[in-house]
Amino acid sequence: MKSYFGRKVAIDASMCLYQFLIAVRQDGSQLQSESGETTSHLMGMFYRTIRMIDNGVKPCYVFDGKPPDMKSGELEKRSEKRAEAEKALTEAKERGDTEAVDKFERRLVKVTKEQNEDVKKLLRLMGVPIVEARGEAEAQCAALVKAKKVYGTATEDMDALTFGSDVLLRHMTFAEAKKMPIKVCGCFFGSTKSSQF
């Protein structure tokens, strides 16, 4: 991550939030407040952002807006898969299969509007810029890269390349012990260059 010292990076906030919400503690639970509200998304975003700032990276989180109409078919498929996962979860609970229960509970995680708003408020209080996209976050991240407002897009979603981001930074937001960041430079005449830092 230190390779990007001084660089502004657009980050797909939805991808981060999802990662935090599916991450569970060793006892199988999410982080919660005293009143039982999930706080995994807040703790995860806080510490990840602090780590980036400590390494000299200037994050700009981009939040998804309304999905485009052409994505309605994909959203229907996701809804069907969600219903299948709910059924499989019920069956796994009946069998007492804790491994399958964990697997299907992760598939059913969905970032709520309230969780998005909580994180936006946190980032504003931290002085970290946020952008609310009209459509998909990856498209907005790519637009920021093309406009030279940021150096690259940090996401695990390769759609950022499709939207024209010249620089895609994968694994950038992972714990350093797990993965090294991979920089995928823009597509030039159908070829993609990638390098590992």
N, C-alpha and C positions, 0 to 999 in steps of 0.2 A: 504494500500500500504506500510505502514511503516513496516509491517511484513516481507517485503522482503529487508530490509535495507542491503546494501552491496552485494546483489545478482545481477548477470548478467542475463538478461532476453532477449531471442530472441523474437522479435515482428514482426508479419505479417504486413509489411508496407502497402500492398495493401488494407487490411481490414481497416486500419486507414484512408488512403486517401479517401476511399469510404465514410466512416462515416463523414469526414469533408466536403466532397462535397455535401452530401445530407442534411447536417445541414444548415438551413436557418435562417436568422435573423427574428425578429418580423415583419418586413415589407415585408417578403416573398422573399427577395433577398439574394444573396451570398455576402460575402465580396469581394470588388473589389478595384483595384488601381485607381488612377486618370484617367488613360487611358482606364479604363473599363475591364481590365484583372482580371479574378477570382484569388483571393488570399486566399480563405478559407482554401485550403490545406496547405499553408505555415504557416498561423497564427495558425491553429489547431495543426500542427506538432510541431511548435515552443513551444507553451504553454504547450502541453501535455508532451513534452520531458523535459522542464524545471521543470514541476511538479514532474516527476519521479526522476530527478536528485536531486531536493530539498528533496525528501523523501528517498534518498540514494540508489535508484534503478539504476543500470547501464544498460541502454537499448542498444540493438544491433538490428537495423532494417534490416529485410530480405525482399528483393524485388523479385517478381515473375520473372522467366525467361520464356522460351518458354514452352507452355503447352504440356504435353505428347500426343503422337498420340492417345492413348486410350481414351483421353478426347474429341476427335473430335465430337462424337455423342452428348455429353453434350453441347459443344459449338454451335452446330447446333440448339439444343433445345432453348438455350439462345437467339440465333439470331431470331428464330421464335417468341419467347415471346416478344422480343424487337420490332419486326414489329407489333405485336398485340397491344403493349403499345403505339406505335406511332399513330396507327389508333384510339385507344381509346382516346388518348390525343387530336387529331384533333376534334373528336366528342364532347368531353367535352368542348373544347374551343368554338365550335359552339353553344352549349347549354348555355354557360356562367356559367358552374358548376366549380367554383373556387376550391372547395375541391377535385374534381376528377382531375382537371388540376394539382394541387399540387402533388397528389398521382402518377399520370402517369409521371410527370416530374422527380420525384425521381427515378422511375423505369428505366428511360432512362439515368440516370447519368452514365458516363463511365470515368474512369481515363485515361487521355491521356499520351502518351509517354513524352510530354513536361512537364506535371505536375509531373510525376515521376522524371524526370531529375532535375526540380526545387527543389524538396524535397531532393534529394540526395545531391545536392550542398549545401543546407541549413544545412543538418546534418553534412556534412564534415566540413563546416565552424564552426559549434558548437563543433567539435571534437568528435562527436558521431560515433561509428563504424557502417558501413553498409555492408551488404553481398548481392551480386547479385547471386541469385540461378540459376542453370542451368535449373531447371524445376519449380515446384511449391514451393512457399515460405514455406508452412507448412512442406513439406518433408525436406527442408533445415534446418528449425527450429528444427525438430525432430533429424536430424543428429547432430546438434550442442549440443543438450541435451545428446544424447547417447555418444558423444565424451567428455562429461563433460566440454565443453567450456562455457556453460551457465547452469543456474539452471533449467529453464523451458521455455515453449513457451507461450507467451501471445497472444491469438487470440480468436475470437468467433467461429472459425471453428473447429469442432470436428475432422476433418480429421487429425489434428496433432496427435491424439491418434492412428489413423489407421497407420500412418507413424512411430509410435513407440516412441513418446515423452512420457517420464515417468511422466512428470509434465506439466499439462495444466492449465494456469491461465486465467480464464474467467472474464470478467468485470474489469480487472486490469486497463485498460486504460480509463474507464468511469469516469466521474466526481464523486467524493466521495459521493456527496449528492444523486446520483441516485442509485448506486448499490454497494454492497460490493464485493470485489474480491472473486472468488470461485476457490479453488485449487482442481483440479482433479488429483489424483495420478494414475500412470500407471496401466494398466490392468494386474492383476495377476490371471491367470487361469480363465479368463472370468469375473472376478468381478472388479468393479471399485470403489475405495474409493474416497469420496469427502468431503471437509470440507470448512467451510466458515470462513473468517477472518474478 
